[in-house]
Amino acid sequence: MPAKIISGTQIAGQIREDLQKEIAGLKEKHGVIPGLATILVGDDPASGIYVGQKEKSCRNLGIYSKRVDLPAETSEKDLLSIIDKLNKDPQIHGVLVQLPLPEHIDEYSVICAIDPDKDVDGFHPVNVGKMMLGKRCFIPCTPHGILELLLRSNIQTEGAEVVIVGRSNIVGKPILNLMLQKRPGGNATVTICHTRTKNLEFHTKRADILIAAIGRPKTISGDMVKEGVVVIDVGVNRVGKTPEGKSILSGDVDFDSVKEKAAAITPVPGGVGPMTIVMLMKNTVEAAFLNRGRKSEVREQ
C-alpha cells in the first residue's frame, strides 16, 4: 500500500489557526503586537525568497514585520550595531539574521549578538545549551517542525529506532537531541549518519523513522529502507527548471521509490518547509509572551 502523505501544509495551517487566537489575545488583553525583524545581507536569490516568505507569513497572521536589507559589503561591526538596536527595540520580539552571511562576517559572532530572549531561530548558544538540558527555550524551527509533524500525525516515537542522515547544527544535531529526550516526540533510540558513514544502507534499513537532512537530491532510495518506515524529508534541492522557468525541487529522498515501502512520508515541497516557517511564527509569538513576563499558552499546546 502506498504511503500516507504527511502534509506539512495542512498541519502548518492548523498551527496558524492556534496562533491567530494567541495573537488576538495578546492584542486584546495586553495591547501587544508580536514583532519580528529579519536582516538580509547581500542579494542571494534563495535567501531573498526565504525572507519574503517570512514577511508574508507575518502579514497573514497580524505579526509586525520589519525587514532590514543590507548590501553584501556591510561590515560585521555595522551589522552588530543594527542587531544591538533591534535587541533594544520594544516593538521587536524576535530577531532573525538570514544565513548564510558573506564570508567576511563571522556567523558565530552574529548569532551570539542576538538577545537570547529574541533568538527566535534558536541558534544562540544559550538556547542551544538549554535545549540540550531539556529546559524551556526557543527550539530551532526545522527540528521543532519535525516534532510537530510526528506528534500531530500520531507517529509513535517512544522506543522507535530513529536514523538521521545529516549532522548540521540547524537540523541534524538538534533533532538528535530532541528525540533522545524524555518528552512527547522523544524517548527514541537515535543513530546519526553523515557523509563519512560507512555502509549508510545498513543504518537506514534499521530505521522505524528516517529523517533525511543531508542536502543531496534523492540520496535515500527505496532499496535503502524497510517496509513500514516513516520518512521525514528535510531536503529542498533545485534540480532543474520547467519550460516556464519555475524551479524543479527534489528532496533528499527518492520519493517515488520510497513511498511504495513507507507507511508515511513527507513530500517536497509541502512537507517540512511550511513547518519551518510556521514554527518561526510560533517562536515569535512565544517571545512576545515572554516579553509580557508570563508563560506562553503556545508552548503548552
RABELHU-V67199 format. One record per backbone hydrogen bond with DSSP energy under -1.0 kcal/mol. NH is the residue of the N-H (numbers start at 0). CO is the residue of the C=O. E is the energy in kcal/mol with one decimal. If there is no record, write none. Layout:
nh=NH co=CO e=E
nh=NH co=CO e=E
This chain:
nh=2 co=258 e=-1.9
nh=3 co=262 e=-2.6
nh=5 co=264 e=-2.7
nh=7 co=269 e=-1.6
nh=8 co=269 e=-1.4
nh=10 co=6 e=-2.1
nh=11 co=7 e=-2.7
nh=12 co=8 e=-1.5
nh=13 co=9 e=-1.5
nh=14 co=10 e=-1.9
nh=15 co=11 e=-2.4
nh=16 co=12 e=-1.7
nh=17 co=13 e=-1.6
nh=18 co=14 e=-2.5
nh=19 co=15 e=-2.4
nh=20 co=16 e=-1.2
nh=21 co=17 e=-1.7
nh=22 co=18 e=-3.1
nh=23 co=19 e=-2.2
nh=24 co=20 e=-2.1
nh=25 co=21 e=-2.2
nh=26 co=22 e=-2.2
nh=27 co=23 e=-2.6
nh=28 co=24 e=-2.7
nh=29 co=25 e=-1.6
nh=30 co=26 e=-1.0
nh=31 co=25 e=-1.8
nh=35 co=63 e=-3.1
nh=36 co=93 e=-2.9
nh=37 co=65 e=-2.6
nh=38 co=95 e=-2.5
nh=39 co=67 e=-2.8
nh=41 co=69 e=-3.1
nh=47 co=43 e=-2.4
nh=48 co=44 e=-2.0
nh=49 co=45 e=-2.3
nh=50 co=46 e=-2.5
nh=51 co=47 e=-2.0
nh=52 co=48 e=-2.2
nh=53 co=49 e=-1.9
nh=54 co=50 e=-2.3
nh=55 co=51 e=-2.3
nh=56 co=52 e=-2.2
nh=57 co=53 e=-2.1
nh=58 co=54 e=-2.4
nh=59 co=55 e=-2.4
nh=60 co=56 e=-1.5
nh=61 co=57 e=-1.4
nh=62 co=57 e=-2.7
nh=63 co=33 e=-2.7
nh=65 co=35 e=-2.6
nh=67 co=37 e=-3.1
nh=69 co=39 e=-3.1
nh=73 co=70 e=-2.0
nh=78 co=74 e=-2.1
nh=79 co=75 e=-2.6
nh=80 co=76 e=-1.8
nh=81 co=77 e=-1.9
nh=82 co=78 e=-2.2
nh=83 co=79 e=-2.1
nh=84 co=80 e=-1.7
nh=85 co=81 e=-2.1
nh=86 co=82 e=-2.5
nh=87 co=83 e=-1.2
nh=91 co=88 e=-1.4
nh=92 co=34 e=-2.5
nh=93 co=34 e=-2.0
nh=94 co=117 e=-3.0
nh=95 co=36 e=-2.7
nh=97 co=38 e=-2.7
nh=104 co=101 e=-2.0
nh=109 co=105 e=-1.7
nh=110 co=106 e=-2.4
nh=111 co=107 e=-2.5
nh=112 co=108 e=-1.0
nh=117 co=114 e=-2.8
nh=119 co=117 e=-2.1
nh=121 co=118 e=-1.5
nh=127 co=123 e=-2.7
nh=128 co=124 e=-2.6
nh=129 co=125 e=-2.1
nh=130 co=126 e=-2.5
nh=131 co=127 e=-2.2
nh=132 co=128 e=-1.5
nh=133 co=130 e=-1.2
nh=134 co=129 e=-3.0
nh=143 co=139 e=-2.4
nh=144 co=140 e=-2.4
nh=145 co=141 e=-2.2
nh=146 co=142 e=-2.2
nh=147 co=143 e=-2.0
nh=148 co=144 e=-2.3
nh=149 co=145 e=-2.2
nh=150 co=146 e=-2.9
nh=151 co=147 e=-2.8
nh=153 co=150 e=-1.5
nh=154 co=149 e=-2.7
nh=158 co=186 e=-3.3
nh=159 co=156 e=-2.2
nh=161 co=188 e=-3.0
nh=162 co=208 e=-2.5
nh=163 co=190 e=-2.9
nh=164 co=210 e=-3.0
nh=165 co=192 e=-2.9
nh=172 co=167 e=-2.7
nh=174 co=170 e=-2.5
nh=175 co=171 e=-1.8
nh=176 co=172 e=-2.0
nh=177 co=173 e=-2.6
nh=178 co=174 e=-2.2
nh=180 co=176 e=-1.0
nh=182 co=180 e=-1.6
nh=185 co=182 e=-2.3
nh=186 co=180 e=-2.3
nh=187 co=178 e=-2.8
nh=188 co=159 e=-2.8
nh=190 co=161 e=-2.8
nh=192 co=163 e=-3.5
nh=196 co=193 e=-1.8
nh=201 co=198 e=-1.1
nh=203 co=199 e=-2.4
nh=204 co=200 e=-2.1
nh=205 co=202 e=-1.3
nh=207 co=160 e=-3.0
nh=208 co=160 e=-2.1
nh=209 co=229 e=-3.1
nh=210 co=162 e=-2.7
nh=211 co=231 e=-2.5
nh=212 co=164 e=-3.1
nh=217 co=250 e=-2.3
nh=218 co=215 e=-1.2
nh=218 co=251 e=-1.1
nh=219 co=251 e=-2.3
nh=223 co=220 e=-2.1
nh=224 co=221 e=-1.1
nh=227 co=260 e=-3.0
nh=228 co=225 e=-1.4
nh=229 co=207 e=-2.4
nh=230 co=263 e=-2.6
nh=231 co=209 e=-3.0
nh=233 co=211 e=-2.8
nh=236 co=249 e=-2.9
nh=238 co=247 e=-2.7
nh=241 co=245 e=-2.9
nh=244 co=241 e=-2.5
nh=247 co=239 e=-3.1
nh=249 co=236 e=-2.5
nh=253 co=219 e=-3.4
nh=254 co=252 e=-1.6
nh=257 co=253 e=-2.4
nh=258 co=254 e=-2.6
nh=260 co=257 e=-1.9
nh=261 co=257 e=-2.1
nh=262 co=228 e=-2.4
nh=263 co=228 e=-1.2
nh=264 co=3 e=-2.4
nh=265 co=230 e=-1.6
nh=275 co=271 e=-1.9
nh=276 co=272 e=-1.4
nh=277 co=273 e=-2.0
nh=278 co=274 e=-2.2
nh=279 co=275 e=-1.3
nh=280 co=276 e=-1.8
nh=281 co=277 e=-2.2
nh=282 co=278 e=-2.4
nh=283 co=279 e=-2.0
nh=284 co=280 e=-2.2
nh=285 co=281 e=-2.4
nh=286 co=282 e=-2.4
nh=287 co=283 e=-1.8
nh=288 co=284 e=-2.1
nh=289 co=285 e=-2.5
nh=290 co=286 e=-2.0
nh=292 co=289 e=-1.7
nh=293 co=288 e=-1.6
nh=300 co=297 e=-1.5
